[in-house]
Every structure is written in structure tokens, then in C-alpha cells.
């Protein structure tokens, strides 16, 4: 797996777990919880952008938008938002799991993604545009002056790139090619707190960045420098403008964490020359001589003339600022564009912002002041210019091109009017329409939003015609019938006067990491998945402690050669003492090492618990039930391997609780219960074991129905059932092949499940218990060891062969005389403190000759609350060993569970107490039969 992808998946798991635990509370009174969920979603979006996981990026982008609108108070919280967010992040979990299984990025089912995005957008009150219509992928700068009036000294001397005098239409082709952009970062005081470093992300673009301008308010600068309120220097609040020459795709790949908050201004020479800094209105006649500078001159000559002229101009004037800007960007110009500078130098002396005069040249003008006067033009995205006549006639005769342009502007303003949120937005639209009065003299005076909407609807043929617009409709009739107008960008939007309507869809970029197409289904997948990733996070303190112990072990190792060199001069007692000293020292270190490594293997059980909220939601939705899941004790730690083994049994139990336990909402209401059922997962440590409780408030187990099924299947006799206690009756559901479900469903009715759970739990040394009450619920309790990595064994010897019995099954060891053995129905037993305990002689494993005339060595085992006394030849002590499972032909042996090595290299066989109990009768006969 790609290391970057592996790291992302690991971090994604943590963020998804946090999100899943807290989404349900985002509608509460804790704003910090909402902020935390937003930060986790933001991190997910950023990480997915780094590795090119477009499906996750798309989902989290819209989920983040919803959370951001909630925390900003832009929309009211609704319960339906929680469900929409759950669905979104559940799909992210599916994608993460699929990537973990395939070790590659996967593509989601587009229908699922579209459904999720539509659901999230609906919660935000947005509409999803058709994916077939291309839209501008970035937001245009709303305040042009914020870009054009900043110093551009960093561009001076740059001649490695050439910028066109006037950009072409802003379309898909434009964005796919490398162009010169000014990118505005509005860094708020939480930016760095969320881990978003704008300077670092800009560095990812390398030499594509040709300058950075940053501005910070005096108040914020003082706060940052003092460090009184922000010791870590994270609460920055500044504005950054980066000048970048690249394609939009390149910029998006590097600035993925900011891309939705950035504003873009595509730059060309005419735009860069349009600075408005400095005093205006003062004419400087001495600059008139520059009007002929472009004739038969190259750029170097023009630049020298400009430098000479600047000595005669005051530094506070707009003329000085424009000449200085020319020198800043002259390296970006192409020699062929020199004639196009004529208008710039001809109007320079007037002391006004630059605007190219199209009456003298064939170029489209860029009016930086964004004022449409009678002497200036309205331009469309297709570069069609509309030149007004010199006379003062009240209206203009429109040709086909003008009609198309005006029609397009009306359509765009109709879209913009739907998103009016303030008086300023309304003023933008009304001002734009007022500028069209020369072309539409019949336009009424428009003040309110309703008047604007009514006029636009009538103009565009979206409602019945009114007498005052009949003539207008006749003017546009031909174009409406015959011309199909493609959505374009308003030239007024390009200059920043009219804000483009919010962009909902994200333009997909090619994946950075090669992806493999994989359809992710909605239904539950039975295939087993890894609960814990391949990597485990270890804190620095544990690593430091580990290094200290390793250092001491090296010292102990290096001391052994010195001991070997001095052995010849030592007596036997001295050698023994020295070796024992070394043994004690190394033993202490090995115990410390074992404890440290065991601690590193211990992980919180939340690795298991965090998967069940989604499982519960899916199953409850399928069954038509309402269920609330509560989880406690997720911080309780278990060995990594135990967590893996525990995952599947818990899934079976959870399904049974939801299917058999929790009733349908209408049934619960009839019983006087809350229609929303409750399932609790609790974990806590008890001695050397972890206790896990699965509690539901459902119908409970119908023990009579269970008993009838047991009798029906012949699993027990009626006499045996009558002798059972209440708790034992509840645990009849653990018998193999038993199902109380009347019909086979996706989750039950096949006669498998709880017996598999029991076998699995007992297989790794655990136990399961069930208590239930009719109409009150059921409690299933699991008691499992913390770890299987190191096992404590009672070391015994039988017929010169070494065996081990797990210490957690050993009740006690005793020595008894043969005379103390009693018999009942020819079966031996012993009395120990009033308990009658069956006695097991494993004749074929014992050396009976050694036992003559000696007290019997007996191990008393407690196996599932059943006492069993086993005769052995000799007790040898207690051992802590790393037990290895049996493989090959020995795998699944009924008596032995594994092997370990003694210090002398001899093998010790670990006896399985459950197996011992199960085949105890056979063991009395012959080992081969057993």
C-alpha cells in the first residue's frame, strides 16, 4: 500500500470514530463539540485531497459545508441533518474499508454519492446543478481593488513567463491550461488551529508561485507579537495574496485544504496595469510625451523612458503608481503586445485609472473602475463588443449579437436574484439592470426584489406577458425561438461587481494515486474485515522506556564475555553466584521488556465499539425499528489480538439483540415502553479479565419457547430441562442448532449464531453468561482475558513429559493419600473442604510406578464452574510463556491448545481445560482412543 494512503486511512479511522460518536449531539448547547466535529470533517477532506481520494473528498466537502453553516448560525438545526450526516460518513467508512482491503483508492457508486450530496445540499437549502453543465470551479475576487492596489515588487525582473494582454473567455479550456492568477487567502484566527498552514501549502507549488503579499492589522500584529493571548502563535488573522502561474488543477491539488475559501482573479496585462493607488484628478502634461513611446520601440527602450519620466512625477500620484506597476510587470509582457500599450500611455497624464480605448484599437477594453458610461462598452464572454453611438439618443438599435448578449445578462441576473440575501446584493442586481436601459427603454423603474423578479420573468418568457413588455418580447422573439444560449460568465462578474451565485458542485480532478473502480453496496457485507489496522500508535514515553531497557540489556550482554574470561579463576560457588546475579539482572530486564511490549499491544476496546453505531443504524433501518445505542468504557484496554477475535462474536450478539430483543415501535408503545429501543455496550476491567455487557430493554428471552425448541430438536430431555436453574434456562439459546425465529431473515432463523459466539469466546479463554426478564430485557455478559500473548501456566510433569495448565483454570493443588479416594458407581472422587470432586486418572499419560507409596499430586480445576481433580506425577512450578498455537495435523486437537519452549529448549504442551473436561471419560481408557 502507498505509505501516504496508509497514513490517511489510519487517521481517517480516528476522525470517523470521533465524528460517529458526536454527530448525534451537534444540535445541543455545546458549540465546541460542533466545532470539533467540523474540524474532524475538515481534516478528512484535506487528507483525502492529498491522496487523491475524490469520492471521500466530495462527500466530506458537502458535509463540512453543512457543519460550517450550522456553527456559523446561517441555518437552523434540524434532526434530519443528523441522519443526513450519518449517511454521508457511513459511506466514507465503507470507502475507507474498501481501500484497506484493496490497498488502493476506490471509486464509489456515483448514484450513492449523488444521493448523499443531494441530501446534504437539501439540508443547506441548496440545489445541485446538472453535472453536464460546466461551471467556473473557483470564486472570483469580490473586491478588485484588494488585488490591484497591492505592491507587486516581487514580479519585477520575472521574465520566465509571458502573460497575455487580455485573457480569453473563462471556460473549461482556460482553467485546464496554465494561467496567471492572483489567489486571495483570507486567513481567520482559527486557520492554524485547524492545522491549515497557507505558507506550507503554497510551498507545494514550488516555482509556480511568483510572489506573496501579506497584510495584518496593527491590532492583530500586536497580539501575535506580545504572545499574551496566543502563546503558540496560532491565532493568526491576516490576508495573503499569492501570484501563481499554473493550471487550476495544479492549484487545487496543492491548496486543497483552502480551495473552497479562496478567491481567484485571472490576471492579464491590462488588469495588472489598472491600479488605482494614488491621488487622482491631477493632470501631468509632461507625461504626454510618452504617448509616442510605443511607436517603433521595444520593451527595454520603453522601460528606460518610463524610469526617466518617473523622476518628474510625485510619488503620491496615480501616475507614479501606474508607471511603477508598468516596471513591475514589464518582464511578463510579450514584445508583440507593445502596440497595445498605446492607450495606456496616451491617457496616463490625465490622472485616471487605466482603461483601454477600443475606438482606436481592435482590442476589448478592461474597465478597471467597472463603470459603464455612454462612451464605454458592454462586453460578453464571447468577446462581442457593443459600441454605443456618440449621440445622446435614448435607445440603441440592437443587432443579433447585442440581443444575444443582453439576453444572456438577463438570464444571469435572474439566477443571481434567487440568492439575494442583503440590500447590497439587491443593489448589485438593480444597478446591472439599470445599465441595460439604453438597450431596453421599456424597462420600468425597479426597486424591490419582487419587481425585479417579475420583470425578469416577463422578459424571459417565464410568465404571462404584460402590456409594457410586449414590445420587448417582440424584440427578443427571434432569439428565444432560434438561439440556444449556453450559460456563460457575466463580464460584470469577472470584474467583481456582481458576485457569482454559490457553486455547489466540485470539479473532479484526476486522481493522484491510481484508483481501482469498486462498487460499494449499501447492504451489509458478511466478509470479515480487519478491526485494527496494521499500524499501532505508540506514545513517545513508551519508546523512551523501551530504549532504556534495551540499553541495560546490552550492558548485561556485554558483561557475559568478562564472566567467561574469569571463570577459570573462580570456585564452583563463586561461578554459580555470578551466573545467578546475571540471571536475576536479565530476568528483571526481560520482565520490564515484556510489560512494555504488552502495554504497546494493548488498545482501547473502542476499536471494536466504534464500528457498532453504523451497524445498529443499518440493521434498525432494515428491520423498521428505532434503536438508540449507548457505549461506555471504550477506553478499557485489550490486547490487539483479542480485539480482532472479539469483533465477530459481538456482531452476532448485537444482531440478536436487535432482531430478537428490541420490539417494533408499535409493539413497544402497546407495552407502555418508549418506541425507541435501547441497547447498551459496557466494558470494564475486573481482576485480570475484561467484562463486556450487552444490555437491551427488549422483550427478553421466552424461556418456555426456547425449552420447547430444545425438546423438539432432541437436544435435551424434559427431566434435564426441569433440573435447570433460571439462569441456565436463559443460556439454552447457546446450544448448537437452536433458533427461536419463526422465519429465516437476513439476521436470524438459520440455527446458527449464539452457539458460534459461545465457541468463539471460549476458544480464547473467555466465558459467556445470559440473564433475562420477560418484557424487561436481556443482559449478555462476556468475561475475556486481557491478553493471550503471554500465558501463565502451572508446570506439571507426567511420565517424564512436561505439560502446562492455564493458571486461570487452576483452583488449587493438593497432596492426598490413596486411602482418601472414594467411589460412586465405580467412579473415583475426592472430598476437598466439603466439595465432591470427580477424580481423573489419565492412565496412559501417567507413570504409575513413580506414584507407588507416595501421596497423589492432584490439580483441582475450575472449568466453567465445574470442578475436576486431575492426578499428575509432579508439580514443577508456575511459568509465564509465550504460547504458540498448534498448526498442521495438530491444529484443532481436542486436548492441547498450544506449545511453548522451556529455558532448556524442551517443548511444553499446553492443555486445554475445556478439552480435558469434554473427553475426560475417554482419557480414563486409553490415550490413543482419546
Residue pairs with C-beta under 8 A, 6 or more apart in sequence:
1 103
1 104
2 51
2 103
2 513
4 50
4 51
4 513
5 51
5 53
5 99
5 103
5 104
5 105
5 513
6 534
6 535
8 47
8 48
8 50
8 51
8 53
9 96
9 99
9 100
9 533
10 533
10 535
11 43
11 47
12 44
12 47
12 48
12 56
12 92
12 96
13 96
13 533
15 40
15 41
15 43
15 44
16 44
16 89
16 92
16 93
16 96
16 610
17 606
17 610
18 36
18 37
18 40
19 37
19 40
19 41
19 44
19 89
20 86
20 89
20 93
20 610
20 613
20 614
21 610
21 613
21 631
22 33
22 36
22 37
23 37
23 82
23 85
23 86
23 89
24 82
25 33
26 33
26 34
26 37
26 67
26 70
26 77
26 81
26 82
26 85
27 77
27 79
27 81
27 82
31 71
34 67
34 70
34 71
35 71
37 67
38 64
38 67
38 68
38 71
39 194
41 60
41 63
41 64
41 67
42 64
42 194
42 257
43 194
43 195
44 56
44 60
44 92
45 56
45 57
45 60
45 61
45 64
45 256
45 257
46 195
46 196
46 256
46 257
47 53
48 54
48 56
48 57
48 60
49 57
49 253
49 256
49 257
49 259
50 256
50 512
51 105
51 512
51 513
52 105
52 509
52 510
52 511
52 512
52 513
52 515
53 95
53 99
53 105
53 511
53 513
54 107
54 508
54 509
54 511
55 95
55 106
55 107
55 108
55 113
56 92
56 95
56 96
57 256
57 506
58 113
58 117
58 506
58 508
59 88
59 89
59 91
59 92
59 113
59 116
59 117
60 88
60 92
61 260
61 506
62 88
62 116
62 117
62 120
62 121
63 85
63 88
63 89
63 120
65 120
65 124
65 260
66 81
66 84
66 85
66 120
66 123
66 124
67 85
69 75
69 124
70 77
70 81
75 123
75 124
75 125
78 123
80 123
81 123
84 116
84 119
84 120
84 122
84 123
85 120
86 614
86 617
87 116
87 119
88 116
88 119
88 120
90 614
90 617
90 618
91 108
91 112
91 113
91 116
91 520
93 614
94 108
94 520
95 106
95 108
95 520
97 529
98 106
98 518
98 520
99 105
99 106
100 529
100 530
100 533
101 529
102 516
102 518
104 513
104 514
104 515
104 516
105 511
105 513
105 514
105 515
105 516
106 515
106 516
106 517
106 518
106 520
107 515
107 516
107 517
107 518
108 520
109 519
109 520
109 521
112 520
112 522
114 128
117 128
118 128
121 127
121 128
121 504
126 502
126 504
127 504
128 504
128 505
129 135
129 504
129 505
131 505
133 487
134 171
134 172
134 507
135 487
135 503
135 505
135 507
136 170
136 175
136 489
136 500
136 503
137 175
137 248
137 252
137 503
137 506
137 507
138 175
138 248
138 259
138 262
138 263
138 264
139 262
139 263
139 264
139 500
139 503
140 263
140 264
140 265
140 493
140 494
140 496
140 499
140 500
141 147
141 182
141 184
141 263
141 264
141 265
141 496
142 263
142 496
142 499
143 496
144 265
144 368
144 370
144 495
144 496
145 276
146 184
146 239
146 241
147 182
147 184
147 241
147 265
148 271
148 272
148 274
148 275
148 276
148 368
149 275
149 276
149 277
150 213
150 215
150 241
151 213
152 211
152 213
152 243
152 272
152 325
152 328
152 329
153 211
153 328
154 210
154 211
154 212
154 213
154 243
155 210
155 211
155 243
155 328
155 329
155 331
155 332
156 327
156 328
156 331
157 331
158 210
158 331
158 332
159 331
159 332
161 180
161 210
161 245
161 332
162 332
162 333
162 334
163 180
163 267
163 268
163 269
163 272
163 329
163 332
163 333
164 268
164 269
164 334
164 337
165 268
165 269
165 270
165 333
165 334
165 337
165 340
165 363
166 268
166 269
166 270
166 363
166 364
166 366
167 174
167 179
167 266
167 267
167 268
167 271
168 174
168 383
169 381
169 382
169 383
169 488
169 489
170 266
170 381
170 489
170 494
171 381
174 266
175 247
175 248
175 249
176 247
176 248
176 249
177 247
178 245
178 246
178 247
178 250
179 245
179 246
179 247
179 266
179 267
180 243
180 244
180 245
180 266
180 267
180 268
180 332
181 243
181 244
181 245
181 246
181 251
181 264
181 265
181 266
181 267
182 241
182 242
182 243
182 264
182 265
182 267
183 241
183 242
183 243
183 244
183 251
183 255
183 262
183 263
183 264
183 265
184 239
184 240
184 241
184 262
184 263
184 264
184 265
185 198
185 239
185 240
185 241
185 242
185 258
185 261
185 262
186 239
186 261
186 263
187 198
187 236
187 237
187 238
187 239
187 240
188 237
189 235
189 236
189 237
190 235
191 198
191 236
192 233
192 234
192 235
192 236
193 234
193 235
196 257
196 258
198 240
198 258
199 212
201 254
201 255
201 256
201 257
201 258
202 209
202 212
202 242
202 254
202 255
203 209
204 253
204 254
204 255
205 244
205 246
205 250
205 251
205 254
205 255
208 244
208 245
208 246
208 250
209 242
209 243
209 244
210 243
210 244
210 245
211 242
211 243
212 240
212 241
212 242
212 243
213 240
213 241
213 242
214 238
214 239
214 240
214 241
215 238
215 239
216 224
216 236
216 237
216 238
216 239
217 237
220 236
220 237
220 238
223 229
223 230
223 235
224 230
224 233
224 235
224 236
227 233
229 235
243 267
244 251
249 509
249 510
251 259
252 259
252 509
253 509
253 512
255 262
265 271
265 496
268 366
269 329
269 332
269 333
269 337
269 340
270 354
270 356
270 365
270 366
271 366
271 368
272 325
272 328
272 329
272 332
273 322
273 325
273 326
273 329
273 344
273 354
274 353
274 354
274 355
274 366
274 368
275 318
275 321
275 322
275 325
275 353
275 354
276 318
276 353
276 368
276 369
277 318
277 321
278 316
278 317
278 318
278 319
278 320
278 321
278 322
279 316
279 317
279 318
279 351
280 318
280 351
280 352
280 353
281 351
281 352
282 317
282 319
282 351
283 349
283 350
283 351
284 312
284 313
284 317
284 319
284 349
284 351
285 349
286 309
286 312
286 349
287 309
287 312
287 313
287 319
287 348
287 349
288 349
289 309
290 305
290 306
290 309
290 345
290 348
290 349
291 342
291 345
291 346
291 348
293 301
293 302
293 305
293 306
293 345
294 302
294 338
294 339
294 341
294 342
294 345
297 305
297 338
298 335
298 338
299 330
299 333
299 335
299 338
302 330
302 338
302 341
303 326
303 327
303 330
306 323
306 326
306 327
307 327
309 323
310 320
310 323
310 324
313 319
313 320
313 323
314 320
317 351
318 351
318 352
318 353
319 348
319 349
319 351
322 344
322 348
322 354
323 348
326 344
339 361
340 356
340 361
340 363
342 360
342 361
343 354
343 355
343 356
343 357
343 360
343 361
344 354
344 356
346 357
347 354
347 355
347 357
348 354
353 368
353 369
354 368
355 365
355 366
355 367
355 368
355 369
355 376
356 363
356 364
356 365
356 366
357 365
358 364
358 365
358 377
358 385
358 387
359 387
364 377
364 379
364 383
364 385
365 376
365 377
365 379
366 495
367 376
367 495
368 495
370 492
370 495
370 496
370 497
372 378
372 435
374 388
374 392
374 438
375 388
376 388
377 385
377 386
377 387
377 388
378 386
378 405
378 409
378 435
378 491
379 385
379 386
379 491
380 404
380 405
380 408
380 488
380 491
381 408
381 488
381 489
381 490
381 491
382 488
384 401
384 402
384 404
384 405
386 396
386 401
386 402
386 405
388 396
388 438
389 396
394 438
394 441
395 438
395 439
395 441
396 402
396 438
396 439
398 406
398 439
398 475
400 479
402 439
403 475
403 476
403 478
403 479
404 479
404 483
404 485
406 436
406 439
406 440
407 476
407 479
407 480
407 483
407 485
408 485
408 488
408 490
409 432
409 436
409 490
409 492
410 433
410 436
410 456
410 459
410 460
411 460
411 485
411 487
412 487
412 488
412 490
412 493
412 498
413 429
413 432
413 433
413 452
413 456
413 498
414 453
414 456
414 457
414 460
414 462
415 501
416 425
416 428
416 429
416 498
416 499
416 501
417 429
417 449
417 452
417 453
417 456
418 501
419 425
419 501
419 502
420 426
420 429
420 449
425 499
426 449
426 452
428 497
428 498
428 499
429 452
429 498
430 446
430 447
430 452
431 497
432 490
432 492
432 497
432 498
433 443
433 446
433 452
433 455
434 446
436 443
437 443
440 459
440 472
442 468
442 469
442 471
442 472
443 455
443 472
444 451
444 455
444 468
446 452
446 455
454 463
455 469
456 462
457 463
458 464
458 465
458 466
458 469
458 473
459 469
459 472
459 473
459 476
461 473
461 480
465 473
489 500
490 498
490 500
492 498
493 499
493 500
524 615
524 618
524 619
524 746
528 648
530 644
531 607
531 608
531 611
531 643
531 644
531 647
532 603
532 607
532 640
532 643
532 644
536 600
536 601
536 603
536 640
538 600
542 596
542 599
542 600
545 596
546 593
546 596
546 597
546 600
549 589
549 592
549 593
549 596
550 593
552 589
553 586
553 589
553 593
556 582
556 585
556 586
556 589
559 582
560 582
563 578
563 579
563 582
567 575
570 578
594 790
594 880
598 639
598 787
598 789
598 790
601 639
601 640
601 641
601 787
601 789
602 637
602 638
602 639
602 640
602 786
602 787
603 637
603 638
603 639
603 640
603 643
604 634
604 635
604 636
604 637
604 638
605 633
605 634
605 635
605 636
605 637
605 638
605 643
605 646
605 683
605 690
605 692
606 631
606 634
606 635
607 643
608 643
608 646
608 647
608 650
609 631
609 634
609 681
609 683
610 634
611 647
612 629
612 631
612 650
612 654
612 681
613 629
613 631
615 651
615 654
616 627
616 629
616 654
616 658
616 679
619 654
619 655
619 658
619 659
619 747
620 626
620 627
620 658
622 746
623 658
623 659
623 747
624 664
625 658
625 662
625 663
625 664
625 665
625 677
626 665
626 675
626 676
626 677
627 658
627 662
627 676
627 677
627 678
627 679
628 676
628 677
628 678
628 679
629 679
629 680
629 681
630 678
630 679
630 680
630 681
631 680
631 681
631 682
632 680
632 681
632 682
632 683
633 682
633 683
633 684
634 683
636 683
636 684
636 685
636 690
637 786
638 646
638 690
638 784
638 786
638 787
639 786
639 787
639 788
639 789
641 787
641 788
641 789
642 690
642 764
642 784
642 785
642 786
642 787
642 788
645 760
645 763
645 764
646 692
646 782
646 784
648 760
649 756
649 757
649 760
649 761
649 782
650 692
650 694
652 753
652 754
652 756
652 757
653 694
653 754
653 757
653 780
654 679
654 694
655 747
655 748
655 753
656 747
656 748
656 753
656 754
657 679
657 694
657 696
657 698
657 778
657 780
658 679
658 696
658 747
659 741
659 745
659 747
659 748
660 698
660 699
660 701
660 740
660 741
660 748
661 677
661 679
661 696
661 698
661 699
661 700
661 777
661 778
662 668
662 677
662 678
662 679
662 696
662 697
662 698
662 699
663 671
663 673
663 677
663 698
663 699
665 675
665 676
666 675
668 674
668 675
668 677
669 675
671 775
673 697
677 696
677 697
677 698
678 696
678 697
679 694
679 695
679 696
680 693
680 694
680 695
680 696
681 692
681 693
681 694
682 692
682 693
682 695
683 690
683 691
683 692
683 693
684 690
684 691
685 691
685 786
686 783
688 785
688 786
688 808
689 783
689 784
689 785
689 786
690 783
690 784
690 785
690 786
691 781
691 782
691 783
692 781
692 782
692 784
693 779
693 780
693 781
693 782
694 779
694 780
694 782
695 777
695 778
695 779
695 780
696 777
696 778
697 776
697 777
698 777
698 778
699 774
699 775
699 777
700 772
700 773
700 774
700 775
700 776
700 777
700 778
701 730
701 733
701 770
701 772
701 778
702 740
702 774
703 726
703 729
703 730
703 732
703 772
705 740
706 729
706 732
706 733
706 738
706 740
707 721
707 729
707 732
709 738
709 739
709 740
710 716
710 721
710 732
710 735
710 738
711 717
711 718
711 721
713 737
713 738
715 735
715 737
715 738
716 732
716 735
721 729
721 732
724 732
727 769
727 770
727 771
730 770
730 771
730 772
730 778
731 769
731 770
732 738
733 740
733 754
733 770
734 754
734 755
734 757
734 758
734 768
734 770
735 755
736 755
737 751
737 752
737 755
738 751
738 754
738 755
739 748
739 749
739 750
739 751
739 752
739 753
741 748
741 749
742 749
743 749
744 750
757 768
758 768
761 767
761 768
761 782
761 784
762 768
762 864
762 914
764 784
764 785
764 788
765 784
765 785
765 788
765 806
765 808
766 782
766 783
766 784
766 785
767 782
767 783
767 784
767 864
768 780
768 781
768 782
768 783
769 780
769 781
769 783
770 778
770 779
770 780
770 781
771 778
771 779
771 781
772 778
772 779
785 808
788 883
789 882
790 880
790 881
790 882
790 883
791 804
791 806
791 880
791 881
791 882
791 883
791 900
791 910
792 806
792 807
792 808
792 878
792 879
792 880
793 804
793 805
793 806
793 807
793 878
793 879
793 880
793 881
793 900
793 908
793 910
794 804
794 805
794 806
794 807
794 810
794 813
794 859
794 875
794 878
795 802
795 803
795 804
795 875
795 876
795 877
795 878
795 879
795 908
796 802
796 803
796 804
796 805
796 857
796 859
796 872
796 873
796 874
796 875
796 876
797 803
797 872
797 873
797 874
797 876
798 842
798 845
798 846
798 847
798 872
798 873
799 845
799 846
799 847
799 873
800 847
801 845
801 909
802 876
802 902
802 906
802 907
802 908
802 909
803 872
803 908
803 909
803 910
803 911
804 879
804 881
804 900
804 908
804 909
804 910
804 911
805 859
805 861
805 910
805 911
805 913
806 910
806 913
807 878
809 861
809 862
809 863
809 913
810 859
810 860
810 861
810 862
811 860
811 861
811 862
811 867
812 832
812 860
813 857
813 858
813 859
813 860
813 875
814 832
814 858
814 860
815 855
815 856
815 857
815 858
816 830
816 855
816 856
816 858
817 855
817 856
818 856
820 830
820 831
821 828
821 829
821 830
821 839
821 856
822 828
822 829
822 830
822 831
823 829
827 838
828 838
828 839
828 841
829 836
829 837
829 838
829 839
829 869
830 837
830 839
830 858
830 869
831 837
832 860
832 869
835 867
837 860
837 867
837 868
837 869
838 867
838 868
838 869
838 920
839 858
839 869
839 870
839 871
840 868
840 869
840 870
840 871
840 916
840 920
840 923
840 924
841 871
841 924
842 870
842 871
842 923
842 924
842 927
843 924
843 925
843 926
844 923
844 926
844 927
844 928
845 923
845 927
846 871
846 872
846 873
847 873
850 873
851 871
851 873
856 871
857 871
857 872
857 873
857 874
857 875
858 869
858 870
858 871
858 872
859 869
859 870
859 872
859 875
860 867
860 868
860 869
861 867
861 868
861 869
861 870
861 913
861 916
861 917
863 913
863 914
863 916
863 917
864 914
864 917
866 917
868 916
868 917
868 920
870 916
879 900
879 902
879 908
881 900
881 901
881 908
881 910
882 900
883 897
883 898
883 899
883 900
883 910
884 898
884 899
884 900
885 891
885 897
885 898
886 892
886 893
886 896
886 897
886 898
886 899
890 896
893 915
894 912
894 915
894 918
894 919
894 930
895 911
895 912
895 915
895 916
895 919
895 923
895 930
896 909
896 910
896 911
896 912
896 915
897 910
897 911
897 912
897 915
898 910
899 907
899 908
899 909
899 910
900 907
900 908
900 910
901 907
901 908
902 908
916 923
919 930
922 929
922 930
923 930
